[in-house]
């Protein structure tokens, strides 16, 4: 009989407790990740101006989401492979997968850094970034690009730790980096009067702190799974399934971000007040997305380890439990954001025109959060089970494709901020319906095959 400390609680323990144990550290971690950008926005909005707020939270935020989101999507392939091998107790598979994942993050970070530095200005111009914010937007992107390698290393490393059931240390690292970011924001922006450049430098330097911490743990604190320098290379037998599983997620993330870039371009056409309102609302809206992201990561890892262990019934039960959690959280968050719309927006700006536009945005998008939950939970389960192609195409067509059609066919003839905002709930509703049909008729509920 196994001792308690030898039991993998994710594959053996009470399901709802394990989901919550995993959920809360991820939630707090996502909260502090969101705090990075939120503090940046508050400080530049209050101490520099609405133009700086637009530069930090407008087109640049959409472009960063496109760049980083693509790699983070790919990195889910590494998380799934590692969690499956860990659940199956394949020690060599875990060790070699970790080395491959870190090599992938380093190479990917270098490539993305070069692309960002070379083409950021051209892309921002194509996005119709307002002329009064373009210079600061380009400056922010160029400095931010210098931190892309450590940013991807941290995201990959924290994903590796979570795949092995450790969701606490990534949280501690993120809290540390967030504190560093906040302190440097005040030093560079409030004290040093460096404006947008100061915010970018604070964020970039804090990325190096989080990467250094995660590399230390991977190298020194995982025992037989510890990362060694000689093992940081591409192991073909693990790289291929990582790419096979992760690439659809990367493409999905990229198309999401691309559709948001098109929306940002539409928002840009309404002027600086609307761009600033969108930037402020994005930070408020981010509270909900960090909750959903935490549930998505939790269910992906839970499904991955139980898939590796061949425990189909635990996966099916976890879906029901996680959907219930998501529904309760969504109803509460919709009420919170709609009920406190004006005070929340005034955290970022005192400009009455900006606040008025932001309230109009909130009243359309936030009540419709409930239409999104099936996408996050059911796609997370699918990823954990290695089923990624169909859910990816469903998301691309249902969310991104329909959103683009809405922007090009409907918005031009009914041009308003409200009409742009309606693209979100309508596409969420259609895609959620598709995911429900896919889940109930796919083989996720009928069988689990241990194919890595």
N, C-alpha and C positions, 0 to 999 in steps of 0.2 A: 504493500500500500504506500502511496506517495505521501510525503510530508506536505504540510500546508504550503510551505514556502517553495515547493517544487511544482505546485499546481499552476498552470496557466489559467488565470481567472477569466480571461476573455473567452476561452473555449469551455470552461467548466463552471464559472460562477453564475450568480443570479443575473439575468440579462439586463433588467432595467437599472440595477445598481452599477453594473460594469459600464453601461452607456453613460450614466451620469458621472461616474468616476473619470471617465475619459472626456466627457463633454465639458466639464467645468474648467479644467486646466487649459483646454483648447480655446474655450470661450474667453477666458482671461487673457490668453496669449493673443487672440485675435483682437480683443479690446485694446491691448497695448500697441498692437500693430496699427490699429485705426487711430490710436492716440498720437502716433508719430505724425500723421498727416493733419489731424485735427488741430493739434497744438501749432503746427506750422501755419495753418489757415487762420487761427485765432490771432496769433502774434502779428502776422503781416496785415491782416484785416484791421486790427486795432492800432498798430504802431506805424504802419507804412501807408495803407490806403486800399481802396477797392480795386485799383488797377493791379496792385501786387497780389491781392487775393485772387483775382482772375488769372494772373500769370501762374500762380502756384497750384490752384485748384481747378482750372478750366481745361484748356486743350492739353496742357502738360500731363494732367492726371489721366486723361483718356489715353494718351500716347504711352505713358508708363504702364498702364494696365495692359495695353496691347503687347508691349515688349516683355514684361515680366510674366504676364499671364500665360503667354505661349509656353515659356519654359516651365512654369509651375504646373501647367497641364501635363507636359511631358514627364515631369518628375513624379506624377501620380503613378506612372508605370513602375518606377523604381519602388515606390511605397507598397504597391500591390504585390510585386514579386518578392520583396523582402518579408512582408507580412505572411505571405503564403508559405515561404520556406521556413519562417520562424514557427508558424503554426504546425508545420509538418516535422519540426525539429531537425531540419537539415542544416547542420552547422556550417559546412563548407559553402553551401548555397547562400547562406546569410552573409558570410564573410566576403566572398567574392562579389556578391551583389552590392555590398556597401562600397567596396573599392571602385567598382564600375560606376556607381551613382555619383560619387564625388568627382571622378574624372570627367563625367558628363557635365556636371555643374561648372567645373572650371573652364572647360572648353566652350560651353554654351555662353558663360559669362563674358569671356573674351570676345567672342563673335558679336554678341549683342551690344557690348560696350562700343566696339568699332562702328557698327551700323548706326547706333544712336548718335555718336559724336559726329559722324559724317553727314547724316541725312535729317537730323532733327529740324533744322531750320526750314528745309524744303517742305517737309511734311506739315509743319505748323502753318506755313503759308497756304498750303493746299487745304488745310482745315479752316481757312478763312478766319484765323486768329485776329482779333482786333488790332489795328496798327499800334495803338497806344500801349498794348501789353506784349507785343511780339518780341521786342528786344529782351525784356526780362524773362519771357517764356523760354527763349533760346538759351539764355545764360543758365537758367535753372536746369534745363535738360543736359547741358554740357557738363555741369558740375555733378549732377546726379549720376550720369553715366560712369563716372570714375568709381562709383560704389556698386556697380552691377555685379561684378565677380563675387565680392563677399555677400551681397544680398542673395544671390542664387545658392551659394554654399550654405548660408544659414537655412534657407528654405528647404534645401535638399537634406541637410543634416537633421533638422528638426523633424522632417518627414520620416527619416530613417529611425529616429528614436521613437516616434509615435508608432511606427510599424511594429516595433518590438515591445509595445505596451507602455513606453515611458512618455507620458504627456506632461510631466512636471518640469523636467529640466529645460525643455524648450521655452516654457513659460518664464522660468527664472532668468534665462538669457535675454528674453525679449523685454522683460521688465527693466533689467540692467541697461540695455541699449536705449530703451525709451527714456529713462532718467537722464542718460548721457545726452540724448537728443534735446530734451527740454532745457537742460542746463546750458548747452551750447547755443540753443535758440536765443536765450536771454543774453548770453555773452556776445554773440555775433550781431544780433538784430537790435535788441534794446540797448545794450551797452556800446557795441561797436558800430552801430548805425550802418550795417552792411546790406540791409534790405533783403531782396530775394536771394542774392549770393550767399548771405549768411545762413538763411534757412536751408539752402541746398547743401552747404558745407556741413551743417549740423547733422542733417540726415545721412549724408555720405559717410561721415566719420563714425556715426553710431552703427552703421552697417558693418564696419570693420570690427567693432567690438563684439557684436553678436556672432559673426563668423568665427572669430578667434575662440570664443567660448565653446561653440558647438564642436569645432575641430579638436579642442582639448579633450572634451568628453569622449568623442569618437576614438581618439588615439590612446587615451589613458584609463578610461573608466568602463569599458565594455567587456573586460576579461577576455575570454576566448574569441569574442567577436570584434575585438579592438582593431581599429584601422591602422595599418602600417604603410609607410611611404611607398614601399616596394609593391604594395597591392593596389595603389591608385593607378589603374590602367583599365583599358577596355577589355573585359572578358567577354568574348563573342557570344558564348552560350547564355549569358545573362543580359548583355546589351540588346540583343535582338528582341527578346520578349518585352524588355522595358520599353523599347521604341514601339513595338507592336501594340502594346497596351496604352502607352502614354501619348503617342502621336495623335490619335483621334482626340484625346482630351486637350492636347495643345492646340490642335486645329479648332476645336470647339471654343476654347478660351479666346483664341485669336479672332474668330468670327464674331463672338460676343463683343469683344473689344472694338472690332471694326465697325459693327453696327452702332456701338456707343460713340465712336468717333464721328460717324455720320450724324448722329443725334447732336453731338457737341457742335458740329459744323452748323447744323440748323439753329441751335441755340445761339451761336456766335452771331448769326445774322440779325438777331434782335438787339444787339448792342451790349455795352459794358454792364449795365444794371442787371440785365437778364443773365449774363455770364456769371456775374458775382453771386446772384441768387442761386443759380444752378450749382456753383461751387460750394456754397454754404449748405444747401440742401443735401448735396452728395455726402457731406460729413455726417449729417443727421441720419440720412438714409443708411449710411454705413453701419449704424448700430444694429439694424435688422439683419443686414447681410453678414455681419460677424457672428450673429447667433445662428443663422442658417449654415454658414460655413463650418462652424464648430460641430453642428449635428451631422453635416455631410462628411467631415473628416472622421468623426467617431464611428458612423455606420460603415464607412469604407473600410477602416481598419478592422472593425468587428467582423464584418462579412469576409474580409480577406483571410483572417486567421481561422475562422470557422470553416471557410471553404477549404483551406489547406488541411484542416483536421477532418474534413468530410462530414461536417455536422450541418446538414441541410435544415433540419427543423429549427435550430437556433437562429439561423439566418431569417427564416420566415417569421418567427416570433419577433425578432428584433425590428423588422419592418413595421409591424403593427404598433409596437411600443414607440418607436421613433416618430412615426407619423402622428401619434397622439401628442407627444412632446412638442412637435413642430406646430401643430394646430393651436395648442394653448399659448405658446410663445408668440405666434403670429397675431392672434386676436389681441393680446395684451399690448404688443408693440404698435399695432395700428391705432389703438385707442390712445396710447401715450403720445405718439408723434402728431396725430391730428389734433388732440386736445391741447397740446402745448406748442403748437406751430409757431406762434409769434415769439414767445420767450426763447425758444430754441434757436430761431434764426437770429435774434438780437444778441446772442452770444458771439456771433461772428461779425456783425455789422450793426451800426445804429442808423444806417441810411434807410429812410422810410420807403423809398421807391424799391430798393432791393428786397426789403422784407415783404412788401406787398406782392411782388412777383413770386417770391419763395412760397408764400402761403398758398397761392393758386396751384403751384406745382404739387405741394404736399396733399392738398385736398383731392387730387386725382390719383396719384400713385400710391400713397400709403394705405388707403382703405382696401386696395386690391392685393396686398401682400399675400392674402390667403390663396390666391390663384397660383402662387409660385411653388408651394411646399412640395408637391409631388415631384417636381423637376429635381430638386436638390436631394431628397431622400432616395428616390428610386434610381437616380443616376449614380448615387454613391454606392448603393448595394450592387448595382451592375458592375461598376469598376472593381469593387472588392472581389467579385466572382470572375473577373477577367473578361466580362462581356462589355465591350466598349464601342464596337462599330455602329450597331443599330442605334443605341442611345445618342451617340455623337451626331449622326445624321438627323435624328429627330430634333435635337436641339438646334442644329444649324438651320434646318428648314423651318421648324416651328417658331423659334425665337428670332434668329437672325434674318432668314429669308423673308418672313412676313413683315418684320420690322422695316427692312429696306424697302419692300413694296409699299408699305404705308407711307414712308417718308417721301417716296418719289411719285406715288399716284394720288395720295389723299391730301397730304400737307400742303403742296403747292396751291391747290384750289381752295383751301380753307386755312390759310396761313395764320397760325397763332401759337403761343406757347402751350396752351391747353391741348391743341391737336397733336403737337409733338409728344407731350406727356402720355397721351392715350395709347401710344405705341407699346408701352410697357405692359399694362394689364391685359390688353387684347392678345398679345403674343404669349404671355404666360398662361392664359386660360387654354388656348389651343394646344400648347405644348404639354401642359399637365395632363390633359385628356389623352394625348398620345402616349405618355409614359404609363398611365394607368392601364391602358389596353396592352401595351408591350409587356408590362410586369405580369399581368394575369395570364397571358397567353405564351410567354417565353419559357425556356427550359430552366430559368433560374429557380422557379418554384417546383420543378419536376425532377431535377437531377443535379448533382454536383460531380463534375469530373475533375480529377486532380491533374490538370494539364498546366504546367508552368510555362 
